[in-house]
Amino acid sequence: MKSRNRLAVGLSAAALAMTGLAAPASATTDADPTVRQLLQQCENGNTDLCEFHPSGPPETHRGSYELVGGATNCSEGTSTRIISWQSSRSTTTNVSVTISAGVTLGEVFEAGFETSYERQWSWSTTKSDEIRHELGPNQAVNIYAAPMRQKVTGTYELHFGDPYYGHYYWYVHDVTVDGPQDNPAWQTRVESKPANC
Protein backbone atom coordinates (compact mmCIF):
# COMPACT_ATOMS: atom_id res chain seq x y z
CA MET A 1 0.00 0.00 0.00
CA LYS A 2 1.57 3.23 -1.15
CA SER A 3 -0.72 5.60 0.72
CA ARG A 4 -3.96 5.83 2.60
CA ASN A 5 -5.64 6.46 -0.74
CA ARG A 6 -4.72 2.96 -1.88
CA LEU A 7 -6.64 0.96 0.69
CA ALA A 8 -6.09 -2.58 -0.58
CA VAL A 9 -7.74 -2.00 -3.94
CA GLY A 10 -7.66 -5.10 -6.11
CA LEU A 11 -9.22 -8.24 -7.42
CA SER A 12 -9.99 -11.36 -5.44
CA ALA A 13 -8.87 -14.70 -6.78
CA ALA A 14 -12.49 -15.76 -7.17
CA ALA A 15 -13.36 -12.74 -9.28
CA LEU A 16 -10.32 -13.26 -11.45
CA ALA A 17 -11.23 -16.87 -11.99
CA MET A 18 -14.74 -15.87 -13.07
CA THR A 19 -13.47 -13.34 -15.60
CA GLY A 20 -10.68 -15.53 -16.92
CA LEU A 21 -8.19 -12.69 -16.42
CA ALA A 22 -4.71 -13.17 -15.10
CA ALA A 23 -4.02 -11.67 -11.70
CA PRO A 24 -2.01 -8.44 -11.85
CA ALA A 25 1.47 -8.59 -10.39
CA SER A 26 0.47 -6.03 -7.77
CA ALA A 27 -2.97 -4.92 -6.66
CA THR A 28 -1.75 -1.38 -6.08
CA THR A 29 0.55 -0.56 -8.97
CA ASP A 30 0.74 2.87 -10.59
CA ALA A 31 -1.52 1.51 -13.32
CA ASP A 32 -4.33 0.79 -10.83
CA PRO A 33 -7.13 3.27 -10.08
CA THR A 34 -7.14 4.96 -6.69
CA VAL A 35 -9.82 4.43 -4.07
CA ARG A 36 -11.23 7.82 -4.97
CA GLN A 37 -11.41 6.98 -8.68
CA LEU A 38 -13.18 3.68 -8.03
CA LEU A 39 -15.73 5.06 -5.57
CA GLN A 40 -16.48 7.97 -7.89
CA GLN A 41 -17.35 5.46 -10.62
CA CYS A 42 -20.00 4.06 -8.28
CA GLU A 43 -21.15 7.54 -7.22
CA ASN A 44 -21.50 8.68 -10.84
CA GLY A 45 -23.49 5.60 -11.88
CA ASN A 46 -20.77 4.22 -14.14
CA THR A 47 -20.96 0.67 -12.74
CA ASP A 48 -23.30 -2.21 -13.52
CA LEU A 49 -23.19 -3.20 -9.85
CA CYS A 50 -22.05 -1.36 -6.74
CA GLU A 51 -22.60 -2.99 -3.34
CA PHE A 52 -21.25 -2.61 0.19
CA HIS A 53 -20.44 -5.76 2.17
CA PRO A 54 -19.69 -5.31 5.91
CA SER A 55 -16.80 -7.47 7.08
CA GLY A 56 -18.00 -7.79 10.68
CA PRO A 57 -20.53 -6.49 13.22
CA PRO A 58 -20.67 -2.78 14.08
CA GLU A 59 -18.19 -1.71 16.75
CA THR A 60 -19.59 0.56 19.46
CA HIS A 61 -17.37 3.23 20.97
CA ARG A 62 -17.68 6.54 22.79
CA GLY A 63 -17.13 9.67 20.77
CA SER A 64 -15.05 12.60 21.95
CA TYR A 65 -16.25 14.92 24.68
CA GLU A 66 -17.24 18.42 23.64
CA LEU A 67 -17.85 21.51 25.76
CA VAL A 68 -21.61 22.09 25.58
CA GLY A 69 -22.35 24.52 28.40
CA GLY A 70 -21.47 25.88 31.79
CA ALA A 71 -22.55 28.02 34.72
CA THR A 72 -21.04 30.42 37.26
CA ASN A 73 -22.26 31.46 40.70
CA CYS A 74 -20.75 34.78 41.76
CA SER A 75 -22.95 35.18 44.81
CA GLU A 76 -22.03 34.53 48.45
CA GLY A 77 -24.66 31.80 48.78
CA THR A 78 -25.33 28.41 47.21
CA SER A 79 -27.26 28.49 43.96
CA THR A 80 -28.93 25.72 41.93
CA ARG A 81 -28.56 26.27 38.21
CA ILE A 82 -30.31 24.51 35.35
CA ILE A 83 -27.76 24.23 32.55
CA SER A 84 -29.24 23.56 29.10
CA TRP A 85 -27.05 22.02 26.44
CA GLN A 86 -27.22 20.75 22.87
CA SER A 87 -24.75 18.81 20.76
CA SER A 88 -24.76 17.31 17.26
CA ARG A 89 -22.72 14.55 15.64
CA SER A 90 -22.57 13.30 12.05
CA THR A 91 -21.05 10.42 10.09
CA THR A 92 -17.38 10.33 9.09
CA THR A 93 -15.32 7.98 6.89
CA ASN A 94 -11.70 7.03 6.28
CA VAL A 95 -11.84 7.70 2.52
CA SER A 96 -11.60 10.91 0.51
CA VAL A 97 -15.04 10.55 -1.08
CA THR A 98 -18.29 11.68 0.56
CA ILE A 99 -20.36 8.81 1.92
CA SER A 100 -23.50 10.35 3.39
CA ALA A 101 -27.28 10.30 3.24
CA GLY A 102 -28.74 11.30 -0.11
CA VAL A 103 -25.74 10.35 -2.26
CA THR A 104 -25.27 7.09 -4.16
CA LEU A 105 -22.37 5.80 -2.03
CA GLY A 106 -24.41 6.47 1.10
CA GLU A 107 -27.46 4.69 -0.30
CA VAL A 108 -25.29 1.69 -1.26
CA PHE A 109 -23.80 1.64 2.24
CA GLU A 110 -27.26 1.88 3.85
CA ALA A 111 -28.54 -1.04 1.77
CA GLY A 112 -25.59 -3.23 2.75
CA PHE A 113 -25.89 -2.25 6.42
CA GLU A 114 -29.65 -2.88 6.58
CA THR A 115 -29.34 -6.24 4.77
CA SER A 116 -26.59 -7.41 7.13
CA TYR A 117 -27.98 -6.16 10.45
CA GLU A 118 -31.72 -5.66 9.79
CA ARG A 119 -31.74 -2.12 11.13
CA GLN A 120 -31.21 1.35 9.72
CA TRP A 121 -28.05 3.43 9.84
CA SER A 122 -28.21 6.77 11.65
CA TRP A 123 -26.34 9.47 9.69
CA SER A 124 -26.57 12.21 12.32
CA THR A 125 -27.99 12.94 15.74
CA THR A 126 -28.66 16.00 17.89
CA LYS A 127 -29.22 15.82 21.62
CA SER A 128 -30.81 18.55 23.72
CA ASP A 129 -30.90 18.16 27.49
CA GLU A 130 -30.44 20.00 30.75
CA ILE A 131 -28.51 19.36 33.95
CA ARG A 132 -29.49 20.65 37.38
CA HIS A 133 -26.32 21.47 39.32
CA GLU A 134 -25.73 23.05 42.73
CA LEU A 135 -22.98 25.66 42.81
CA GLY A 136 -21.36 26.96 45.98
CA PRO A 137 -20.30 30.58 46.48
CA ASN A 138 -17.97 31.83 43.71
CA GLN A 139 -17.97 28.49 41.93
CA ALA A 140 -18.16 27.66 38.22
CA VAL A 141 -18.48 24.48 36.12
CA ASN A 142 -18.21 23.36 32.53
CA ILE A 143 -20.46 20.67 31.05
CA TYR A 144 -19.02 18.19 28.51
CA ALA A 145 -20.99 15.67 26.44
CA ALA A 146 -19.89 12.68 24.34
CA PRO A 147 -22.14 10.47 22.18
CA MET A 148 -22.03 6.73 21.76
CA ARG A 149 -21.03 5.86 18.20
CA GLN A 150 -20.76 2.84 15.94
CA LYS A 151 -18.39 2.08 13.10
CA VAL A 152 -18.59 -0.48 10.33
CA THR A 153 -15.75 -1.63 8.07
CA GLY A 154 -16.39 -3.38 4.79
CA THR A 155 -15.81 -3.67 1.06
CA TYR A 156 -17.37 -1.89 -1.91
CA GLU A 157 -17.81 -4.36 -4.79
CA LEU A 158 -17.92 -2.83 -8.28
CA HIS A 159 -18.81 -4.54 -11.58
CA PHE A 160 -18.24 -2.84 -14.92
CA GLY A 161 -19.87 -3.62 -18.29
CA ASP A 162 -16.60 -2.78 -20.02
CA PRO A 163 -13.15 -3.31 -18.51
CA TYR A 164 -12.10 -0.49 -16.18
CA TYR A 165 -8.33 -0.31 -15.91
CA GLY A 166 -8.29 -3.72 -17.56
CA HIS A 167 -10.77 -5.52 -15.27
CA TYR A 168 -14.51 -6.05 -14.99
CA TYR A 169 -14.50 -6.46 -11.20
CA TRP A 170 -12.92 -4.21 -8.58
CA TYR A 171 -13.10 -4.26 -4.79
CA VAL A 172 -12.39 -1.36 -2.43
CA HIS A 173 -11.46 -2.94 0.89
CA ASP A 174 -11.26 -1.53 4.43
CA VAL A 175 -13.74 1.32 4.01
CA THR A 176 -14.79 2.43 7.51
CA VAL A 177 -17.97 4.43 8.15
CA ASP A 178 -18.32 5.90 11.66
CA GLY A 179 -21.62 7.38 12.81
CA PRO A 180 -24.03 7.87 15.71
CA GLN A 181 -25.43 4.77 17.38
CA ASP A 182 -29.19 4.23 17.20
CA ASN A 183 -30.89 5.85 20.19
CA PRO A 184 -27.47 7.07 21.34
CA ALA A 185 -26.64 7.23 25.03
CA TRP A 186 -24.84 10.52 25.54
CA GLN A 187 -22.37 10.62 28.39
CA THR A 188 -21.94 13.89 30.26
CA ARG A 189 -19.44 15.09 32.83
CA VAL A 190 -19.26 18.21 34.98
CA GLU A 191 -15.88 19.79 35.73
CA SER A 192 -15.19 22.59 38.17
CA LYS A 193 -13.27 25.60 36.89
CA PRO A 194 -12.08 28.92 38.39
CA ALA A 195 -14.97 31.34 38.79
CA ASN A 196 -14.28 34.55 36.88
CA CYS A 197 -16.28 36.83 39.16
Phi, psi and omega per residue, in radians:
M1 nan 2.125 -3.064
K2 -1.480 -0.470 3.138
S3 -2.812 3.069 3.127
R4 -1.107 -0.456 -3.126
N5 -1.285 -0.140 3.134
R6 -2.022 1.144 -3.040
L7 -1.367 1.413 3.048
A8 0.834 0.957 3.102
V9 -1.499 2.263 3.113
G10 3.042 -3.011 -3.122
L11 -1.826 2.476 3.030
S12 -1.448 2.777 -3.136
A13 -1.071 -0.624 -3.127
A14 -1.141 -0.748 3.141
A15 -1.148 -0.674 3.120
L16 -1.121 -0.707 -3.138
A17 -1.109 -0.651 -3.128
M18 -1.192 -0.622 -3.099
T19 -1.504 -0.273 -3.111
G20 1.332 0.269 -3.133
L21 -1.630 2.610 3.072
A22 -1.329 2.536 3.119
A23 -1.192 2.385 3.078
P24 -1.161 2.703 -3.117
A25 -1.078 -0.611 3.116
S26 -2.447 2.422 -3.123
A27 -1.370 -0.162 -3.121
T28 -2.351 0.931 3.080
T29 -1.446 3.013 3.122
D30 -1.141 -0.324 -3.138
A31 -1.491 -0.110 -3.138
D32 -1.490 2.623 3.038
P33 -1.233 2.717 3.071
T34 -1.416 2.931 3.045
V35 -0.973 -0.788 -3.122
R36 -1.051 -0.780 3.139
Q37 -1.075 -0.762 -3.127
L38 -1.145 -0.842 -3.106
L39 -1.153 -0.532 3.088
Q40 -1.207 -0.505 3.056
Q41 -1.107 -0.711 3.071
C42 -1.151 -0.837 -3.101
E43 -1.039 -0.640 -3.079
N44 -1.526 0.054 3.108
G45 1.316 0.435 -3.102
N46 -1.643 0.218 3.130
T47 -2.008 2.677 3.017
D48 -1.373 -0.514 3.116
L49 -2.539 2.375 3.032
C50 -2.491 2.015 -3.107
E51 -2.342 2.677 3.049
F52 -1.950 2.257 -3.140
H53 -2.086 1.867 3.076
P54 -1.055 2.514 -3.127
S55 -1.711 -0.031 3.129
G56 -3.089 3.061 -3.115
P57 -1.184 2.748 3.088
P58 -1.048 2.474 3.082
E59 -1.771 2.185 3.123
T60 -1.592 2.408 3.092
H61 -2.659 2.827 3.115
R62 -1.542 2.339 3.073
G63 -1.311 3.128 -3.101
S64 -1.335 2.587 3.066
Y65 -1.295 2.534 3.131
E66 -2.346 2.420 3.074
L67 -1.162 2.125 -3.077
V68 -2.110 -0.118 3.140
G69 3.040 -3.141 3.133
G70 -3.079 3.036 3.138
A71 -2.700 2.676 3.125
T72 -2.350 2.428 3.060
N73 -2.052 1.869 -3.122
C74 -1.725 0.208 3.133
S75 -1.557 3.037 3.126
E76 -1.541 -0.075 -3.129
G77 -2.037 3.013 3.103
T78 -1.333 2.459 -3.103
S79 -2.366 2.358 3.059
T80 -1.686 2.136 -3.110
R81 -1.976 2.475 2.995
I82 -1.759 2.004 -3.062
I83 -1.828 1.940 3.112
S84 -1.511 2.497 3.111
W85 -2.549 2.758 3.113
Q86 -2.560 2.448 3.106
S87 -2.559 2.567 -3.135
S88 -2.175 2.593 3.049
R89 -2.426 2.594 3.139
S90 -2.224 -3.054 -3.106
T91 -1.599 2.460 3.071
T92 -2.196 2.871 3.108
T93 -2.422 2.984 3.109
N94 -1.798 0.259 3.110
V95 -2.086 2.871 -3.021
S96 -1.591 0.317 3.115
V97 -2.105 2.462 -3.101
T98 -1.200 2.161 3.017
I99 -2.111 1.776 -3.060
S100 -2.636 3.023 3.125
A101 -1.076 2.450 3.052
G102 1.529 -0.042 3.053
V103 -2.048 2.771 -3.024
T104 -1.004 -0.807 -3.130
L105 -1.064 -0.643 3.092
G106 -1.179 -0.724 3.123
E107 -1.140 -0.680 3.096
V108 -1.127 -0.745 3.097
F109 -1.080 -0.824 -3.141
E110 -0.990 -0.764 -3.120
A111 -1.090 -0.775 3.121
G112 -1.146 -0.677 3.129
F113 -1.153 -0.827 -3.098
E114 -1.159 -0.661 3.107
T115 -1.123 -0.715 -3.075
S116 -1.319 -0.657 -2.975
Y117 -2.067 -0.041 3.104
E118 0.966 0.695 3.009
R119 -2.697 2.849 -3.053
Q120 -1.541 2.662 3.052
W121 -1.483 2.452 3.084
S122 -1.778 2.032 -3.074
W123 -1.394 -0.564 -3.136
S124 -2.694 2.811 3.104
T125 -2.632 2.539 3.059
T126 -2.241 2.319 -3.126
K127 -2.074 2.248 3.023
S128 -2.070 2.319 -3.091
D129 -2.733 3.124 3.055
E130 -2.534 2.620 -3.120
I131 -2.146 2.291 3.062
R132 -1.661 2.108 -3.048
H133 -2.364 2.385 3.131
E134 -1.624 2.191 -3.126
L135 -1.967 2.316 3.058
G136 -1.369 3.115 3.139
P137 -1.011 2.319 3.093
N138 0.926 0.763 3.076
Q139 -2.009 2.722 3.104
A140 -2.531 2.690 3.116
V141 -2.450 2.706 2.929
N142 -1.973 2.549 3.097
I143 -1.927 2.263 3.110
Y144 -2.085 2.499 3.116
A145 -2.293 2.524 3.096
A146 -2.410 2.329 -3.131
P147 -1.562 2.742 2.938
M148 -1.451 2.403 -3.064
R149 -2.246 2.924 3.059
Q150 -2.373 2.556 3.072
K151 -2.310 2.542 -3.113
V152 -2.245 2.318 3.078
T153 -1.977 2.428 -3.127
G154 -2.886 -2.862 -3.028
T155 -2.210 2.316 2.951
Y156 -1.548 2.175 3.109
E157 -1.815 2.194 -3.090
L158 -2.146 2.301 3.039
H159 -2.042 2.405 -3.135
F160 -2.059 2.485 3.071
G161 -1.218 -0.587 3.056
D162 -2.100 2.628 -3.099
P163 -0.974 2.325 3.051
Y164 -1.945 2.074 -3.007
Y165 0.888 0.678 3.020
G166 1.538 -0.005 -3.078
H167 -2.413 2.615 3.104
Y168 -1.480 -0.443 -3.066
Y169 -2.140 2.304 3.051
W170 -2.346 2.606 3.124
Y171 -2.257 2.285 3.045
V172 -1.844 1.851 -3.052
H173 -1.559 2.850 2.986
D174 1.012 0.691 3.009
V175 -1.512 2.127 -3.118
T176 -1.941 2.228 3.089
V177 -2.003 2.208 -3.031
D178 -2.152 2.069 -3.091
G179 -2.547 3.134 -3.126
P180 -1.114 2.529 3.060
Q181 -1.347 2.592 3.071
D182 -1.012 2.436 -3.095
N183 0.769 1.048 -2.971
P184 -1.136 2.441 3.023
A185 -1.596 1.932 3.129
W186 -1.498 2.315 3.075
Q187 -1.715 2.382 3.108
T188 -2.147 2.697 3.030
R189 -2.504 2.607 -3.125
V190 -2.013 2.224 -3.133
E191 -2.146 2.324 3.069
S192 -1.255 2.613 3.090
K193 -2.524 2.834 3.106
P194 -1.041 2.343 3.089
A195 -1.411 2.168 -3.124
N196 -1.656 1.288 -3.058
C197 -1.708 nan nan
